[in-house]
Amino acid sequence: MEKLINKKEILDRVRFSEGENFQYDEEAILKEFKIQEDNNSSLAIKILSIFGGILATIAFIAFLLIAGLYNSEIGLVLFGFIFIVSAILLNKIYDKLIIDTFSVSSYVIGNILLVFGLTEMNFDENIISGLICLIAISSLFITQNYILSFIAILTVNCCFLYLITFYHVYDIIHLYIGLSILILTYLFLNEAKLIATNIKISKLYAPCRIGFIISLLIGLIAFDRENLFFISQNNIWLSSITLIIVNIYLVYIILKIIEVKTLTNKLVIYTLTSLILISLVLAPTILGAITIILLSFLVQYKTGLAIGIISFIYFISQYYYDLNFTLLTKSIILFSSGVLFLLLYIFTNKYLLSDEKV
């Protein structure tokens, strides 16, 4: 209750600062905060709720399978649709944490049953993937539940990756990574504009942002697995083109925000940045992690920043492990990269601060 009073005080201050012409729906805003407060719980409770909902749904599915559902392709498809529709309707009608966790598990298992049923009926993979994508996209328009929307974004991207592997067009992964990074950059740099568009987009913004971050990482991890994606070694640099351009653009925006005006400082920063990025042209996974870090830092998105740092450490370790060089050569490569990063850090901390004082 105390939090709601604080929110009301904030609204009163905003109204006072904006003047008498400022209008807002105070009742709707406070109602939304009340819903969030009622459904707020610790991470442990959320994990236990989701785990419990999944167990309950799996138990029910096990009962249906014991009853002979696996012998009926139509039954699998029918119950799959029932689970999916029920999950979407529950999220649309109710706005409670326990309902959310159960509906999400029901949504996932419904998709699994649907895929199994259609596969047993010998449907074409294009039709199955297209139908799953259509259901995922439709759920975004019907309900803007955070977890359900997050799963829907992952579902669409995973279907795309599945088709790449099924048709053995592995080099399309470059297009996947390029589009993912461009969409992610657009989401981060247009946060205020997108949130202010309408209430549905504002609710979808957060799950879409984290959804595309995870989707990009899934694509980068798949890209890095030679036994999964048989990518031509001569074309590895293709994914790096978009990543390098985006990273340089982000550096440009950051320099503009911190008001670096000295031409010498700009040239040094761009030179060091270019050397670092070009040295990683054959490691697009590391470039992708750097992009996530810069985007998250730019908008102060702590979750994305943590994910970016962890993925950066992982991809560097994996790149070091996979290099077909001697231990000495690997050490020299890492040492050189480390020196470039340190020079960039020292310059930005020493000279940019002096530039700001001037």
Beta strands, then each sheet from edge to edge (+ up, - down):
end
